[in-house]
Amino acid sequence: MKWLRTLRKQSGNIHQIRNMGVVLPNGIIPAEVRMVVVLKPELRKLVDEKVKAGLFPSAEALVNSAVEQIVADDDLQPGEMEKLLAIGEEQTKQGRLVDGDAPFPKLKAN
């Protein structure tokens, strides 16, 4: 597992590296592909705190949950957010603004 030791040395602050989806020196390609994600120290600390508090069984579970949530909430087509922001900016320039609380009673009524 020399490749694993080398990878650990090169990648710095990575706690665990397994089955990187590479061809191993013996020619075996691991069946399960894993991704190495290097977090900023402050994010790593937050992840460790959530796991330690028992909110997630592992750092991997937290990251999987976060990515799944982002993907599930991503119902816009590519470029759609930019178009919506441009419309909002244009409406702001025209003075077409709505007080932040004004639309909620209408939404609740529906």
A tleap script that builds the chain and sets N, CA, C and O, in Angstrom:
source leaprc.protein.ff14SB
mol = sequence {
  NMET LYS TRP LEU ARG THR LEU ARG LYS GLN
  SER GLY ASN ILE HIE GLN ILE ARG ASN MET
  GLY VAL VAL LEU PRO ASN GLY ILE ILE PRO
  ALA GLU VAL ARG MET VAL VAL VAL LEU LYS
  PRO GLU LEU ARG LYS LEU VAL ASP GLU LYS
  VAL LYS ALA GLY LEU PHE PRO SER ALA GLU
  ALA LEU VAL ASN SER ALA VAL GLU GLN ILE
  VAL ALA ASP ASP ASP LEU GLN PRO GLY GLU
  MET GLU LYS LEU LEU ALA ILE GLY GLU GLU
  GLN THR LYS GLN GLY ARG LEU VAL ASP GLY
  ASP ALA PRO PHE PRO LYS LEU LYS ALA CASN
}
set mol.1.N position { 0.821 -1.191 0.000 }
set mol.1.CA position { 0.000 0.000 0.000 }
set mol.1.C position { 0.865 1.256 0.000 }
set mol.1.O position { 0.534 2.248 0.649 }
set mol.2.N position { 1.966 1.206 -0.727 }
set mol.2.CA position { 2.852 2.361 -0.816 }
set mol.2.C position { 2.116 3.565 -1.417 }
set mol.2.O position { 2.325 4.700 -0.990 }
set mol.3.N position { 1.258 3.313 -2.405 }
set mol.3.CA position { 0.509 4.393 -3.040 }
set mol.3.C position { -0.358 5.121 -2.036 }
set mol.3.O position { -0.548 6.332 -2.150 }
set mol.4.N position { -0.893 4.404 -1.046 }
set mol.4.CA position { -1.749 5.016 -0.036 }
set mol.4.C position { -0.924 5.907 0.884 }
set mol.4.O position { -1.344 7.015 1.217 }
set mol.5.N position { 0.251 5.426 1.297 }
set mol.5.CA position { 1.117 6.251 2.150 }
set mol.5.C position { 1.554 7.511 1.403 }
set mol.5.O position { 1.577 8.600 1.977 }
set mol.6.N position { 1.896 7.362 0.133 }
set mol.6.CA position { 2.300 8.518 -0.681 }
set mol.6.C position { 1.155 9.507 -0.793 }
set mol.6.O position { 1.362 10.713 -0.658 }
set mol.7.N position { -0.047 9.013 -1.038 }
set mol.7.CA position { -1.209 9.875 -1.166 }
set mol.7.C position { -1.487 10.603 0.137 }
set mol.7.O position { -1.817 11.789 0.128 }
set mol.8.N position { -1.356 9.906 1.258 }
set mol.8.CA position { -1.565 10.545 2.554 }
set mol.8.C position { -0.563 11.668 2.769 }
set mol.8.O position { -0.929 12.735 3.263 }
set mol.9.N position { 0.694 11.446 2.406 }
set mol.9.CA position { 1.715 12.483 2.570 }
set mol.9.C position { 1.412 13.685 1.686 }
set mol.9.O position { 1.581 14.826 2.116 }
set mol.10.N position { 0.968 13.445 0.459 }
set mol.10.CA position { 0.723 14.522 -0.491 }
set mol.10.C position { -0.539 15.304 -0.169 }
set mol.10.O position { -0.623 16.491 -0.485 }
set mol.11.N position { -1.504 14.678 0.440 }
set mol.11.CA position { -2.804 15.319 0.617 }
set mol.11.C position { -2.960 16.039 1.941 }
set mol.11.O position { -3.990 16.681 2.152 }
set mol.12.N position { -2.014 15.968 2.825 }
set mol.12.CA position { -2.034 16.776 4.035 }
set mol.12.C position { -3.073 16.358 5.047 }
set mol.12.O position { -2.974 15.277 5.627 }
set mol.13.N position { -4.068 17.196 5.270 }
set mol.13.CA position { -5.000 17.050 6.384 }
set mol.13.C position { -6.190 16.153 6.041 }
set mol.13.O position { -7.335 16.522 6.302 }
set mol.14.N position { -5.938 15.014 5.476 }
set mol.14.CA position { -7.014 14.081 5.149 }
set mol.14.C position { -6.964 12.945 6.163 }
set mol.14.O position { -5.925 12.307 6.338 }
set mol.15.N position { -8.086 12.694 6.827 }
set mol.15.CA position { -8.120 11.723 7.899 }
set mol.15.C position { -8.124 10.280 7.412 }
set mol.15.O position { -7.497 9.415 8.023 }
set mol.16.N position { -8.818 10.025 6.330 }
set mol.16.CA position { -8.896 8.637 5.882 }
set mol.16.C position { -8.996 8.605 4.367 }
set mol.16.O position { -9.792 9.338 3.780 }
set mol.17.N position { -8.214 7.781 3.747 }
set mol.17.CA position { -8.229 7.653 2.292 }
set mol.17.C position { -8.390 6.172 1.971 }
set mol.17.O position { -7.573 5.348 2.381 }
set mol.18.N position { -9.449 5.840 1.236 }
set mol.18.CA position { -9.705 4.457 0.867 }
set mol.18.C position { -10.177 4.410 -0.574 }
set mol.18.O position { -10.841 5.333 -1.045 }
set mol.19.N position { -9.841 3.355 -1.264 }
set mol.19.CA position { -10.367 3.080 -2.605 }
set mol.19.C position { -10.570 4.339 -3.435 }
set mol.19.O position { -11.701 4.780 -3.639 }
set mol.20.N position { -9.503 4.899 -3.898 }
set mol.20.CA position { -9.544 6.185 -4.575 }
set mol.20.C position { -10.045 6.115 -6.015 }
set mol.20.O position { -10.068 7.136 -6.701 }
set mol.21.N position { -10.435 4.964 -6.477 }
set mol.21.CA position { -10.889 4.863 -7.852 }
set mol.21.C position { -9.730 4.885 -8.832 }
set mol.21.O position { -9.892 5.287 -9.984 }
set mol.22.N position { -8.579 4.459 -8.386 }
set mol.22.CA position { -7.404 4.406 -9.235 }
set mol.22.C position { -7.057 2.955 -9.487 }
set mol.22.O position { -7.605 2.049 -8.860 }
set mol.23.N position { -6.149 2.752 -10.404 }
set mol.23.CA position { -5.650 1.405 -10.624 }
set mol.23.C position { -4.539 1.174 -9.616 }
set mol.23.O position { -3.560 1.920 -9.588 }
set mol.24.N position { -4.679 0.161 -8.801 }
set mol.24.CA position { -3.687 -0.148 -7.787 }
set mol.24.C position { -2.439 -0.735 -8.448 }
set mol.24.O position { -2.494 -1.219 -9.578 }
set mol.25.N position { -1.319 -0.687 -7.733 }
set mol.25.CA position { -0.080 -1.222 -8.313 }
set mol.25.C position { -0.204 -2.664 -8.793 }
set mol.25.O position { 0.509 -3.073 -9.710 }
set mol.26.N position { -1.099 -3.435 -8.186 }
set mol.26.CA position { -1.283 -4.831 -8.609 }
set mol.26.C position { -2.260 -4.963 -9.779 }
set mol.26.O position { -2.591 -6.075 -10.190 }
set mol.27.N position { -2.726 -3.816 -10.319 }
set mol.27.CA position { -3.609 -3.832 -11.479 }
set mol.27.C position { -5.083 -3.912 -11.147 }
set mol.27.O position { -5.914 -3.896 -12.056 }
set mol.28.N position { -5.434 -3.998 -9.876 }
set mol.28.CA position { -6.835 -4.090 -9.462 }
set mol.28.C position { -7.450 -2.700 -9.451 }
set mol.28.O position { -6.844 -1.744 -8.967 }
set mol.29.N position { -8.648 -2.600 -9.984 }
set mol.29.CA position { -9.399 -1.352 -9.934 }
set mol.29.C position { -10.443 -1.518 -8.845 }
set mol.29.O position { -11.299 -2.395 -8.955 }
set mol.30.N position { -10.399 -0.702 -7.795 }
set mol.30.CA position { -11.379 -0.843 -6.707 }
set mol.30.C position { -12.798 -0.681 -7.232 }
set mol.30.O position { -13.066 0.168 -8.081 }
set mol.31.N position { -13.707 -1.511 -6.714 }
set mol.31.CA position { -15.103 -1.481 -7.149 }
set mol.31.C position { -15.809 -0.220 -6.662 }
set mol.31.O position { -16.663 0.327 -7.360 }
set mol.32.N position { -15.457 0.231 -5.483 }
set mol.32.CA position { -16.110 1.399 -4.920 }
set mol.32.C position { -15.202 2.604 -5.102 }
set mol.32.O position { -14.037 2.585 -4.707 }
set mol.33.N position { -15.747 3.642 -5.702 }
set mol.33.CA position { -14.956 4.839 -5.945 }
set mol.33.C position { -15.279 5.852 -4.862 }
set mol.33.O position { -16.444 6.142 -4.591 }
set mol.34.N position { -14.252 6.375 -4.260 }
set mol.34.CA position { -14.418 7.395 -3.232 }
set mol.34.C position { -13.754 8.674 -3.699 }
set mol.34.O position { -12.864 8.652 -4.551 }
set mol.35.N position { -14.184 9.769 -3.147 }
set mol.35.CA position { -13.654 11.068 -3.489 }
set mol.35.C position { -12.975 11.655 -2.259 }
set mol.35.O position { -13.488 11.544 -1.146 }
set mol.36.N position { -11.842 12.268 -2.461 }
set mol.36.CA position { -11.168 12.954 -1.374 }
set mol.36.C position { -11.615 14.413 -1.406 }
set mol.36.O position { -11.479 15.092 -2.424 }
set mol.37.N position { -12.137 14.876 -0.304 }
set mol.37.CA position { -12.563 16.265 -0.191 }
set mol.37.C position { -11.754 16.890 0.938 }
set mol.37.O position { -11.796 16.419 2.075 }
set mol.38.N position { -11.029 17.937 0.625 }
set mol.38.CA position { -10.231 18.624 1.630 }
set mol.38.C position { -10.999 19.877 2.045 }
set mol.38.O position { -11.239 20.770 1.233 }
set mol.39.N position { -11.374 19.926 3.308 }
set mol.39.CA position { -12.131 21.054 3.834 }
set mol.39.C position { -11.204 22.075 4.468 }
set mol.39.O position { -10.121 21.740 4.948 }
set mol.40.N position { -11.649 23.334 4.462 }
set mol.40.CA position { -10.925 24.356 5.207 }
set mol.40.C position { -10.961 23.960 6.678 }
set mol.40.O position { -11.919 23.324 7.118 }
set mol.41.N position { -9.933 24.325 7.447 }
set mol.41.CA position { -9.878 23.916 8.858 }
set mol.41.C position { -11.135 24.274 9.648 }
set mol.41.O position { -11.585 23.485 10.479 }
set mol.42.N position { -11.702 25.443 9.403 }
set mol.42.CA position { -12.897 25.831 10.160 }
set mol.42.C position { -14.109 24.969 9.803 }
set mol.42.O position { -14.948 24.696 10.661 }
set mol.43.N position { -14.207 24.539 8.539 }
set mol.43.CA position { -15.296 23.640 8.144 }
set mol.43.C position { -15.070 22.250 8.716 }
set mol.43.O position { -16.013 21.592 9.155 }
set mol.44.N position { -13.818 21.804 8.710 }
set mol.44.CA position { -13.503 20.490 9.290 }
set mol.44.C position { -13.875 20.468 10.771 }
set mol.44.O position { -14.384 19.469 11.280 }
set mol.45.N position { -13.616 21.581 11.453 }
set mol.45.CA position { -13.952 21.675 12.877 }
set mol.45.C position { -15.468 21.566 13.073 }
set mol.45.O position { -15.930 20.867 13.975 }
set mol.46.N position { -16.236 22.256 12.230 }
set mol.46.CA position { -17.700 22.180 12.320 }
set mol.46.C position { -18.200 20.762 12.068 }
set mol.46.O position { -19.085 20.273 12.770 }
set mol.47.N position { -17.626 20.106 11.063 }
set mol.47.CA position { -18.015 18.724 10.763 }
set mol.47.C position { -17.709 17.832 11.965 }
set mol.47.O position { -18.553 17.045 12.391 }
set mol.48.N position { -16.504 17.959 12.505 }
set mol.48.CA position { -16.124 17.149 13.668 }
set mol.48.C position { -17.054 17.394 14.848 }
set mol.48.O position { -17.411 16.454 15.558 }
set mol.49.N position { -17.450 18.646 15.065 }
set mol.49.CA position { -18.356 18.973 16.178 }
set mol.49.C position { -19.723 18.324 15.988 }
set mol.49.O position { -20.298 17.798 16.941 }
set mol.50.N position { -20.249 18.356 14.761 }
set mol.50.CA position { -21.563 17.751 14.480 }
set mol.50.C position { -21.521 16.236 14.689 }
set mol.50.O position { -22.459 15.648 15.229 }
set mol.51.N position { -20.429 15.617 14.258 }
set mol.51.CA position { -20.285 14.167 14.434 }
set mol.51.C position { -20.141 13.843 15.915 }
set mol.51.O position { -20.772 12.912 16.416 }
set mol.52.N position { -19.312 14.610 16.612 }
set mol.52.CA position { -19.095 14.377 18.046 }
set mol.52.C position { -20.394 14.560 18.837 }
set mol.52.O position { -20.625 13.861 19.824 }
set mol.53.N position { -21.236 15.494 18.407 }
set mol.53.CA position { -22.510 15.739 19.082 }
set mol.53.C position { -23.541 14.647 18.782 }
set mol.53.O position { -24.620 14.625 19.375 }
set mol.54.N position { -23.204 13.753 17.868 }
set mol.54.CA position { -24.105 12.656 17.548 }
set mol.54.C position { -25.144 12.986 16.499 }
set mol.54.O position { -26.081 12.215 16.291 }
set mol.55.N position { -24.992 14.131 15.827 }
set mol.55.CA position { -25.955 14.515 14.802 }
set mol.55.C position { -25.778 13.708 13.518 }
set mol.55.O position { -26.717 13.539 12.741 }
set mol.56.N position { -24.565 13.218 13.313 }
set mol.56.CA position { -24.259 12.371 12.163 }
set mol.56.C position { -23.347 11.253 12.633 }
set mol.56.O position { -22.529 11.462 13.529 }
set mol.57.N position { -23.471 10.062 12.043 }
set mol.57.CA position { -22.608 8.958 12.478 }
set mol.57.C position { -21.156 9.110 12.031 }
set mol.57.O position { -20.255 8.510 12.617 }
set mol.58.N position { -20.931 9.917 10.989 }
set mol.58.CA position { -19.569 10.097 10.476 }
set mol.58.C position { -19.495 11.382 9.663 }
set mol.58.O position { -20.515 11.959 9.286 }
set mol.59.N position { -18.266 11.817 9.401 }
set mol.59.CA position { -18.068 12.985 8.542 }
set mol.59.C position { -18.603 12.699 7.141 }
set mol.59.O position { -19.187 13.575 6.501 }
set mol.60.N position { -18.405 11.487 6.676 }
set mol.60.CA position { -18.896 11.089 5.361 }
set mol.60.C position { -20.418 11.223 5.276 }
set mol.60.O position { -20.947 11.692 4.269 }
set mol.61.N position { -21.116 10.811 6.330 }
set mol.61.CA position { -22.580 10.914 6.347 }
set mol.61.C position { -23.027 12.367 6.303 }
set mol.61.O position { -24.001 12.694 5.625 }
set mol.62.N position { -22.324 13.248 7.021 }
set mol.62.CA position { -22.673 14.667 7.005 }
set mol.62.C position { -22.487 15.253 5.611 }
set mol.62.O position { -23.368 15.951 5.111 }
set mol.63.N position { -21.354 14.977 4.984 }
set mol.63.CA position { -21.088 15.517 3.648 }
set mol.63.C position { -22.089 14.963 2.643 }
set mol.63.O position { -22.590 15.708 1.800 }
set mol.64.N position { -22.390 13.659 2.719 }
set mol.64.CA position { -23.398 13.077 1.823 }
set mol.64.C position { -24.744 13.758 1.992 }
set mol.64.O position { -25.412 14.066 1.005 }
set mol.65.N position { -25.146 13.994 3.229 }
set mol.65.CA position { -26.419 14.648 3.514 }
set mol.65.C position { -26.437 16.067 2.952 }
set mol.65.O position { -27.428 16.495 2.362 }
set mol.66.N position { -25.344 16.786 3.138 }
set mol.66.CA position { -25.269 18.164 2.644 }
set mol.66.C position { -25.365 18.212 1.122 }
set mol.66.O position { -26.085 19.045 0.572 }
set mol.67.N position { -24.653 17.336 0.449 }
set mol.67.CA position { -24.682 17.318 -1.016 }
set mol.67.C position { -26.072 16.911 -1.517 }
set mol.67.O position { -26.586 17.501 -2.467 }
set mol.68.N position { -26.679 15.905 -0.881 }
set mol.68.CA position { -28.026 15.489 -1.276 }
set mol.68.C position { -29.024 16.626 -1.117 }
set mol.68.O position { -29.901 16.804 -1.962 }
set mol.69.N position { -28.899 17.396 -0.045 }
set mol.69.CA position { -29.801 18.523 0.183 }
set mol.69.C position { -29.620 19.594 -0.883 }
set mol.69.O position { -30.600 20.150 -1.377 }
set mol.70.N position { -28.395 19.882 -1.235 }
set mol.70.CA position { -28.128 20.887 -2.271 }
set mol.70.C position { -28.705 20.440 -3.602 }
set mol.70.O position { -29.340 21.228 -4.303 }
set mol.71.N position { -28.490 19.182 -3.953 }
set mol.71.CA position { -28.984 18.662 -5.222 }
set mol.71.C position { -30.512 18.634 -5.234 }
set mol.71.O position { -31.128 18.969 -6.246 }
set mol.72.N position { -31.130 18.237 -4.118 }
set mol.72.CA position { -32.592 18.170 -4.052 }
set mol.72.C position { -33.222 19.554 -4.166 }
set mol.72.O position { -34.308 19.699 -4.728 }
set mol.73.N position { -32.548 20.568 -3.637 }
set mol.73.CA position { -33.084 21.931 -3.680 }
set mol.73.C position { -32.764 22.641 -4.985 }
set mol.73.O position { -33.236 23.755 -5.215 }
set mol.74.N position { -31.979 22.022 -5.829 }
set mol.74.CA position { -31.526 22.653 -7.064 }
set mol.74.C position { -32.508 22.361 -8.188 }
set mol.74.O position { -32.266 21.499 -9.033 }
set mol.75.N position { -33.621 23.093 -8.187 }
set mol.75.CA position { -34.632 22.838 -9.196 }
set mol.75.C position { -34.599 23.871 -10.323 }
set mol.75.O position { -35.492 23.896 -11.171 }
set mol.76.N position { -33.582 24.714 -10.332 }
set mol.76.CA position { -33.442 25.698 -11.394 }
set mol.76.C position { -32.588 25.127 -12.518 }
set mol.76.O position { -31.669 24.341 -12.288 }
set mol.77.N position { -32.910 25.535 -13.723 }
set mol.77.CA position { -32.116 25.139 -14.879 }
set mol.77.C position { -30.825 25.951 -14.884 }
set mol.77.O position { -30.783 27.040 -14.313 }
set mol.78.N position { -29.775 25.441 -15.517 }
set mol.78.CA position { -28.531 26.212 -15.603 }
set mol.78.C position { -28.779 27.599 -16.207 }
set mol.78.O position { -29.415 27.718 -17.254 }
set mol.79.N position { -28.284 28.626 -15.553 }
set mol.79.CA position { -28.443 29.995 -16.027 }
set mol.79.C position { -29.729 30.673 -15.578 }
set mol.79.O position { -29.868 31.888 -15.722 }
set mol.80.N position { -30.674 29.902 -15.032 }
set mol.80.CA position { -31.955 30.473 -14.631 }
set mol.80.C position { -31.811 31.444 -13.467 }
set mol.80.O position { -32.483 32.475 -13.442 }
set mol.81.N position { -30.947 31.135 -12.505 }
set mol.81.CA position { -30.747 32.024 -11.369 }
set mol.81.C position { -30.207 33.377 -11.829 }
set mol.81.O position { -30.646 34.419 -11.342 }
set mol.82.N position { -29.262 33.363 -12.759 }
set mol.82.CA position { -28.704 34.604 -13.275 }
set mol.82.C position { -29.785 35.445 -13.953 }
set mol.82.O position { -29.809 36.666 -13.798 }
set mol.83.N position { -30.674 34.801 -14.701 }
set mol.83.CA position { -31.777 35.516 -15.363 }
set mol.83.C position { -32.709 36.135 -14.332 }
set mol.83.O position { -33.129 37.283 -14.477 }
set mol.84.N position { -33.034 35.366 -13.280 }
set mol.84.CA position { -33.925 35.888 -12.237 }
set mol.84.C position { -33.286 37.059 -11.491 }
set mol.84.O position { -33.964 38.030 -11.156 }
set mol.85.N position { -31.997 36.967 -11.237 }
set mol.85.CA position { -31.303 38.074 -10.575 }
set mol.85.C position { -31.288 39.316 -11.449 }
set mol.85.O position { -31.452 40.429 -10.948 }
set mol.86.N position { -31.093 39.139 -12.751 }
set mol.86.CA position { -31.106 40.277 -13.671 }
set mol.86.C position { -32.480 40.939 -13.697 }
set mol.86.O position { -32.574 42.166 -13.736 }
set mol.87.N position { -33.544 40.141 -13.677 }
set mol.87.CA position { -34.904 40.693 -13.634 }
set mol.87.C position { -35.099 41.486 -12.349 }
set mol.87.O position { -35.639 42.592 -12.373 }
set mol.88.N position { -34.655 40.915 -11.215 }
set mol.88.CA position { -34.774 41.605 -9.936 }
set mol.88.C position { -34.004 42.914 -9.907 }
set mol.88.O position { -34.493 43.910 -9.374 }
set mol.89.N position { -32.815 42.925 -10.470 }
set mol.89.CA position { -32.020 44.155 -10.527 }
set mol.89.C position { -32.720 45.215 -11.373 }
set mol.89.O position { -32.745 46.392 -11.012 }
set mol.90.N position { -33.287 44.790 -12.499 }
set mol.90.CA position { -33.996 45.728 -13.372 }
set mol.90.C position { -35.239 46.289 -12.675 }
set mol.90.O position { -35.514 47.485 -12.770 }
set mol.91.N position { -35.985 45.435 -11.981 }
set mol.91.CA position { -37.164 45.898 -11.248 }
set mol.91.C position { -36.767 46.866 -10.137 }
set mol.91.O position { -37.498 47.817 -9.862 }
set mol.92.N position { -35.626 46.641 -9.498 }
set mol.92.CA position { -35.139 47.540 -8.454 }
set mol.92.C position { -34.815 48.899 -9.041 }
set mol.92.O position { -35.160 49.927 -8.459 }
set mol.93.N position { -34.153 48.914 -10.192 }
set mol.93.CA position { -33.817 50.183 -10.860 }
set mol.93.C position { -35.074 50.963 -11.221 }
set mol.93.O position { -35.072 52.194 -11.209 }
set mol.94.N position { -36.152 50.243 -11.543 }
set mol.94.CA position { -37.418 50.877 -11.918 }
set mol.94.C position { -38.251 51.268 -10.702 }
set mol.94.O position { -39.323 51.856 -10.842 }
set mol.95.N position { -37.757 50.940 -9.509 }
set mol.95.CA position { -38.493 51.270 -8.292 }
set mol.95.C position { -39.627 50.311 -7.992 }
set mol.95.O position { -40.482 50.605 -7.157 }
set mol.96.N position { -39.646 49.188 -8.647 }
set mol.96.CA position { -40.708 48.201 -8.441 }
set mol.96.C position { -40.293 47.268 -7.316 }
set mol.96.O position { -39.847 46.147 -7.558 }
set mol.97.N position { -40.441 47.737 -6.088 }
set mol.97.CA position { -40.034 46.987 -4.909 }
set mol.97.C position { -41.249 46.620 -4.071 }
set mol.97.O position { -42.273 47.301 -4.124 }
set mol.98.N position { -41.139 45.560 -3.308 }
set mol.98.CA position { -42.203 45.118 -2.414 }
set mol.98.C position { -41.592 44.966 -1.036 }
set mol.98.O position { -40.497 44.422 -0.893 }
set mol.99.N position { -42.307 45.452 -0.006 }
set mol.99.CA position { -41.845 45.273 1.363 }
set mol.99.C position { -41.705 43.779 1.636 }
set mol.99.O position { -42.543 42.983 1.213 }
set mol.100.N position { -40.645 43.404 2.343 }
set mol.100.CA position { -40.336 41.999 2.583 }
set mol.100.C position { -41.460 41.178 3.186 }
set mol.100.O position { -41.576 39.992 2.877 }
set mol.101.N position { -42.298 41.772 4.041 }
set mol.101.CA position { -43.373 41.019 4.689 }
set mol.101.C position { -44.688 41.048 3.907 }
set mol.101.O position { -45.594 40.268 4.203 }
set mol.102.N position { -44.805 41.918 2.932 }
set mol.102.CA position { -46.071 42.108 2.214 }
set mol.102.C position { -46.597 40.854 1.514 }
set mol.102.O position { -47.802 40.610 1.584 }
set mol.103.N position { -45.780 40.050 0.851 }
set mol.103.CA position { -46.334 38.915 0.105 }
set mol.103.C position { -46.805 37.742 0.966 }
set mol.103.O position { -47.585 36.914 0.494 }
set mol.104.N position { -46.352 37.655 2.208 }
set mol.104.CA position { -46.641 36.457 3.005 }
set mol.104.C position { -48.121 36.236 3.312 }
set mol.104.O position { -48.569 35.092 3.238 }
set mol.105.N position { -48.905 37.256 3.650 }
set mol.105.CA position { -50.337 36.990 3.857 }
set mol.105.C position { -51.020 36.417 2.616 }
set mol.105.O position { -51.885 35.547 2.718 }
set mol.106.N position { -50.620 36.917 1.440 }
set mol.106.CA position { -51.197 36.396 0.192 }
set mol.106.C position { -50.809 34.934 -0.012 }
set mol.106.O position { -51.630 34.117 -0.430 }
set mol.107.N position { -49.545 34.612 0.289 }
set mol.107.CA position { -49.091 33.232 0.128 }
set mol.107.C position { -49.788 32.302 1.095 }
set mol.107.O position { -50.146 31.183 0.727 }
set mol.108.N position { -49.989 32.747 2.336 }
set mol.108.CA position { -50.660 31.931 3.345 }
set mol.108.C position { -52.118 31.684 3.001 }
set mol.108.O position { -52.671 30.638 3.339 }
set mol.109.N position { -52.743 32.648 2.326 }
set mol.109.CA position { -54.145 32.530 1.952 }
set mol.109.C position { -54.341 31.446 0.885 }
set mol.109.O position { -55.413 30.847 0.802 }
set mol.110.N position { -53.344 31.203 0.097 }
set mol.110.CA position { -53.461 30.202 -0.975 }
set mol.110.C position { -53.225 28.879 -0.376 }
set mol.110.O position { -53.270 27.868 -1.077 }
savepdb mol mol.pdb
quit
